[in-house]
Amino acid sequence: QVQLVESGGGLVQPGGSLRLSCAASGFIFSTFAMYWYRQAPGKERLLIATITPETRSGGHYAEFLEGRFTISRDNANNMVYLQMNSLKTEDTAVYYCNTLRGLTNHWGQGTQVTVSS
């Protein structure tokens, strides 16, 4: 079955950087688009980055990120990454890896990112 396992979250100061990873298994990773979402406390889950199957890095991003984040993927190792730079306190959230197969959304367990001084 499809499994998505996120890692790399943690506590970081404003202006810092983190790199999130998502290990995927149970499907032909190289043929599916991958997504990163985030959910801040008390708010809805938002799509923040998308990468198509053939793209190694770069993709589509939520405008509010202002170019600070970069999504990439390694199809040989079934991994997708989110490089987050110039982090702000408002980036505090649980970050989720996602893929859509047919009508089924698959989610990881999420990784907490806290941006605080």
C-alpha positions, 0 to 999 in steps of 0.5 A, spaced: 500 500 500 501 507 499 506 509 504 508 516 505 513 518 511 515 525 512 521 527 516 526 533 517 521 538 521 523 541 527 524 548 531 528 553 527 529 561 528 526 566 524 530 567 518 533 560 518 532 554 513 529 547 513 529 541 508 523 536 509 524 529 506 518 525 504 519 517 503 514 514 498 513 507 497 507 502 494 506 505 488 510 507 481 513 514 484 516 516 478 509 517 474 505 521 479 505 528 481 507 530 488 505 535 493 506 538 499 501 541 504 501 545 510 496 546 516 497 551 521 493 550 528 486 552 527 487 553 520 485 549 514 490 544 510 493 548 504 497 546 498 503 549 498 508 546 492 507 541 487 512 537 482 510 533 476 513 526 475 518 528 470 521 535 473 527 534 478 526 541 481 522 547 481 514 546 480 508 550 482 508 554 489 503 558 493 504 565 492 504 567 499 511 563 499 514 569 495 519 564 492 522 562 499 521 554 498 523 549 493 520 542 491 524 537 488 524 530 487 529 524 486 525 518 482 531 513 483 530 513 490 522 515 491 524 521 495 521 528 495 523 534 498 521 541 500 527 546 501 525 552 506 529 558 506 528 565 510 523 562 514 518 566 518 513 565 524 507 564 520 510 558 517 509 554 523 505 548 521 505 541 520 507 539 513 504 533 509 507 530 503 501 528 498 500 524 492 493 523 488 492 516 485 485 516 481 480 519 486 484 517 493 488 522 496 494 519 500 497 522 506 503 522 510 503 523 518 506 530 517 512 533 520 512 539 525 515 545 523 516 551 528 519 557 527 520 561 533 525 565 537 
